[in-house]
Amino acid sequence: MHIALFGGTFDPVHYGHLRLAEEAREAAALARVLFVPAAVSPFRVGEPITPAQHRLQMLRLATADNPAFEVSELEIERGGVSYTIDTLTTLQQQYPDATLYLILGTDALQDFMSWRRVDAIAQACQLLVGVRPNYDLQATLAQLPDAIRQRVQPVAMTPLGIRARDIRERVRTGRSVRYLTPPNVIEYIQQHRLYQEP
């Protein structure tokens, strides 16, 4: 069984996330994509982040209609700063016979060498890298060690260019976020008055 981990803050989840997950699912014949929201991203320590229960619920709403998508509370339950290698180690124990993948964007791949225990991550899973517009994948790959570069499987992405930060700003300033994230997520944001403060 092929299972992919898709981590992030998902604050909020949007169509860019969902489309990358679907295109990765198709490209690697994935049985399951696990959306794993971080308790605290190592790259956002000290930044304000929406409480976990809201980010989890928005993910559940956004993924409910795709039988291959599943939301995992693994990093939320573990608490503290979320490191991909710790999550992969847990998934290896939970799914000992599965082939594991990690979904990430080209922008995340550019920073990959700053992640904790990158060699162990590359050994534990194949990297499904969504090729986003305005990023030079070949230049990024050239910066990586051979052992990691060989674990990268590019995934052609529909060029959506949606960013969670922009959605939060749009909500805060009263602008429309329709067609950026699913309608049930928009409704949840409105009901719970999320992203009202800067």
N, C-alpha and C positions, 0 to 999 in steps of 0.2 A: 504494500500500500504506500502511495506517495502522499505525504502530508507536508504542507508548508506553514511556516510561522510567518505572520505578518505583524510586526510590532510597530509601536508608535504611541503618541499621546492621543491621537484621534480626538482633537479638541477644536471643532467637531469632526466626525467622519464626513467625507464628501464623495462626490462621484469620481474624483480622481483616484481615491483609495479603492473604491469598489471596482472601477474599470481595470486598474492594475491587477487587482486580485483575480478578476475574471480572466484577464488575458494570460496571466501566469498559470492559472488553473488549466486553461486550454493548452498552453504551450508545453507544459510538463505532465499533462494527463494526471492532474492531482485529484485524489479522492476527496481531500478535505483541505480547506484553508482555515487556519486558526488565527483569528484576529486577537491579538494579545495587547491590550492597552497597558502602557507602563504606569506603575505606581508613581515613580518620579523618573523622568528621562535624565540620563547623565549629562545630556546637552542642554537641559533646561532647569538645572538645579538653581533654586532661588527665584525662578520666574513664577508668576502666578499661574495656576492651572486649575481648571474646572474640577470639582470633586469627582472622585472615581465613579460614584453611583450614577451620575449624569452621563459621563462618557460611556460607561458600560451600557446604559439603557439606550442611548442614541445608536450605538453599534448594534444592539439587538434589533432595534426597529429597522435599521438600514439593511441588515443581512437576513431578515426573517424569511424573505421569499426565495432565497437561494439555498437549496438543500446541501450544497457543498461547503457553505460558509458556516462557521461556528465561532462564537465569542468565548474566549477563555479568560477566567479571572486569576490565572496563575500568578502574574506579577503583582496584581492588586493585593491578593491574599498574602503574598510573600512580604510585601511592604518594602519601604526603603527605596534606594536607587535601583532601577531595573537594568540588569546587564544581560545581553542576549545569550552569552555563553551559559549563564546559570539556567535560563529558560530552556535552552537546547538540551542541557544535561538532564533536566527533569523530563523533557519530552522523550529523550532516548530511553529513559527508564519506563515511561508510560507506554511507549510504542516500540518495543525492542526489535520488532521485525519490519518496521517501516523505514522507507527511504525518506530522509528529511531534507527540506528545502527552506531557504530563507528568502522572502520577497523584500526587495528594496529598490529605491529609485537610483538613477545615476548620480544624483546629488549626494545621496547617502554613501554611495560607493566611493565618491571623492574623499570622504572623511573616514573611510573604513579603517585605515591604518591607525587611527587614533582610538579605535574601540578596544575594549578589554579582551585580551587573548584571541587576537584575530586568527592566528594559526589554528587554534583549537576549533574556532567557529568554522573555518574553511574545511577542516577535517570532518567535522560533524555533519555538514550539509552542503548541498549545491546552492549557489547564489543565483537566484532568478532576478535579474536586474532590468527593471523597466526603463527603456530608452526614451527619455523625455526630450521634448524640443529644446533647442539651445544648449544642449550639453554634448560635448564631444566624448563619446564613449571610448574611442580608440586612445585618445590622449590620457584619459583616466586609467585605462587598462595598462598603459605603458608605465605608469607610476607604481604599479603593484608588483610584488614579487611573483615569480613564475608559479609557485605552488598555489597562490591565491587566484591568479589570473586564469589558471586552468579550471578553476571551480566555478567560473562565471558563465552563466547561460543568459545571453541577452533576450529580452522579451520586447517585441515591438509594441509600443503603446499608442493608443489614440491620444493625440495631443490636446489634452484638456487644460492644462496649466492652472488648475484650481489650487488655492492655498488656504489652509485652515485660518491662518492669520488674517487673510483678507475677508473671510466670512465673518470672523469675530468683529472686525472693524466695520463691516457693512451693517451688521446687526446693531452695533453700538450707535451708529450714526443714522439709523432708521432707513437704510437702503435695502432694496430687495435682494434676497438670496435664493429666489426661485430658480430652479434648474442648475443650482450649484451643489445641492444636497437633496436627498429624498424629501418629499412633502411631509412624511410622518416625523422626520427629524426636525424640520422647520417648525412644525406644530409643537413638538416637545420643547424646543428652544423658546418659543413664545409663551407656552404654558408655564415654564419654570423661570422665565425672565432671565435667561442666561445671556452673558456677554453684554449686559447693559452698562457695566462699568469699564473704564479703560484698563 
